[in-house]
């Protein structure tokens, strides 16, 4: 199943789900991935999706499927387990929203970790003058 469709279904499920804040939380069924494991996989699926969208990876559907299969293999999970778990969490939107918050936090943390050293290596002058120096002004006057 195309993961873009799954993502749309997740969003649609969140939009159409009833909001009953007093609904008791049911125990997660045995065939559903635990919350933390699901979050880990969702982070990697989002990274894979971003890489595919940026054309870092081959555009063919076969390649797309392989990239997702690699994620599942690294996490020792089958595609079916992931799909079943995603379906379960979609039916429990309060949990899914909290999970996506954690996914976004982790992705932001990863982005900051990668971007941090780059920003630190940019040489910035200690002082930026408020107005151009006289030598710059005199050179500009000579040219006109």
C-alpha positions as CSV (number, residue, x, y, z in Angstrom):
1,X,0.0,0.0,0.0
2,X,1.3,3.4,-0.9
3,X,2.5,5.2,2.3
4,X,1.2,8.5,1.1
5,X,-2.3,7.0,1.1
6,X,-1.7,5.7,4.6
7,X,-0.6,9.1,5.7
8,X,-3.8,10.7,4.2
9,X,-5.9,8.0,5.9
10,X,-4.3,8.8,9.2
11,X,-5.1,12.4,8.8
12,X,-8.6,11.7,7.6
13,X,-9.1,9.3,10.6
14,X,-8.0,12.1,12.9
15,X,-10.4,14.5,11.3
16,X,-13.4,12.2,11.3
17,X,-12.8,10.5,14.7
18,X,-15.3,11.2,17.4
19,X,-13.9,13.3,20.3
20,X,-14.9,11.6,23.5
21,X,-12.3,12.6,26.1
22,X,-13.8,10.4,28.8
23,X,-13.4,7.3,26.7
24,X,-11.4,4.8,28.6
25,X,-8.1,3.7,27.2
26,X,-8.1,0.1,26.1
27,X,-5.1,-2.1,26.4
28,X,-3.2,-2.4,23.2
29,X,-3.9,-5.7,21.5
30,X,-1.0,-8.2,21.2
31,X,-0.9,-7.9,17.4
32,X,-0.3,-4.1,17.7
33,X,3.2,-2.7,18.0
34,X,4.0,-1.1,21.4
35,X,3.7,2.7,21.4
36,X,7.5,3.3,21.7
37,X,8.4,0.8,18.9
38,X,5.7,2.4,16.7
39,X,7.1,5.9,17.3
40,X,10.6,4.7,16.3
41,X,9.3,3.2,13.1
42,X,7.2,6.3,12.3
43,X,10.3,8.5,12.6
44,X,12.2,6.3,10.1
45,X,9.2,6.1,7.8
46,X,8.9,9.9,7.8
47,X,12.7,10.2,7.0
48,X,12.3,7.7,4.2
49,X,9.3,9.6,2.8
50,X,11.2,12.9,2.9
51,X,14.2,11.3,1.1
52,X,11.9,9.9,-1.5
53,X,10.1,13.2,-2.0
54,X,13.5,15.0,-2.3
55,X,14.5,12.5,-5.1
56,X,17.5,11.4,-3.1
57,X,16.3,7.9,-3.8
58,X,15.1,6.4,-7.1
59,X,11.6,7.3,-8.0
60,X,10.4,3.9,-9.1
61,X,7.6,2.2,-7.0
62,X,9.8,-0.9,-6.6
63,X,12.5,1.3,-5.1
64,X,10.0,3.0,-2.8
65,X,8.7,-0.3,-1.6
66,X,12.3,-1.5,-1.0
67,X,13.1,1.6,1.1
68,X,10.1,1.0,3.4
69,X,10.9,-2.7,3.6
70,X,14.4,-1.8,4.7
71,X,12.9,0.3,7.6
72,X,10.8,-2.6,8.7
73,X,13.7,-5.1,8.4
74,X,15.9,-2.8,10.6
75,X,13.2,-2.7,13.2
76,X,12.4,-6.4,13.0
77,X,8.8,-5.7,12.0
78,X,6.7,-6.8,9.1
79,X,4.8,-4.5,6.8
80,X,1.6,-6.2,8.0
81,X,2.4,-5.5,11.6
82,X,3.1,-1.9,10.9
83,X,-0.2,-1.5,8.8
84,X,-2.2,-3.3,11.5
85,X,-0.7,-1.1,14.2
86,X,-1.2,2.1,12.2
87,X,-4.8,1.1,11.7
88,X,-5.2,0.5,15.5
89,X,-3.6,3.8,16.4
90,X,-5.7,5.6,13.7
91,X,-8.8,4.3,15.5
92,X,-7.4,5.9,18.7
93,X,-6.7,9.4,17.6
94,X,-5.8,10.8,21.0
95,X,-3.0,8.3,21.2
96,X,-1.9,8.9,17.6
97,X,-1.8,12.7,18.1
98,X,0.5,12.2,21.1
99,X,2.6,9.8,19.2
100,X,3.0,12.2,16.2
101,X,4.0,14.9,18.7
102,X,6.8,12.6,19.8
103,X,7.7,11.8,16.2
104,X,7.9,15.5,15.4
105,X,10.0,16.1,18.5
106,X,12.4,13.4,17.6
107,X,12.7,14.6,14.0
108,X,13.3,18.1,15.2
109,X,16.0,16.9,17.6
110,X,17.7,15.0,14.8
111,X,17.5,18.0,12.5
112,X,19.1,20.2,15.2
113,X,21.8,17.7,15.8
114,X,22.7,17.7,12.1
115,X,22.3,21.4,11.6
116,X,24.0,22.4,14.8
117,X,27.7,21.8,13.9
118,X,27.2,23.5,10.5
119,X,26.0,26.7,12.1
120,X,28.9,26.6,14.6
121,X,31.5,26.4,11.8
122,X,30.3,29.6,10.0
123,X,32.8,32.3,10.7
124,X,31.0,35.5,11.8
125,X,32.8,38.8,12.4
126,X,33.1,39.9,16.0
127,X,31.9,43.4,15.0
128,X,29.5,44.5,12.2
129,X,29.8,48.2,11.6
130,X,26.7,50.4,11.8
131,X,27.7,52.3,8.7
132,X,30.3,51.7,5.9
133,X,33.9,52.7,6.6
134,X,35.4,55.8,5.1
135,X,37.6,53.8,2.8
136,X,34.5,52.1,1.2
137,X,32.7,55.5,0.9
138,X,35.8,57.1,-0.7
139,X,36.2,54.3,-3.2
140,X,32.5,54.6,-4.2
141,X,32.8,58.3,-4.7
142,X,35.8,57.9,-7.0
143,X,33.9,55.4,-9.2
144,X,31.0,57.9,-9.7
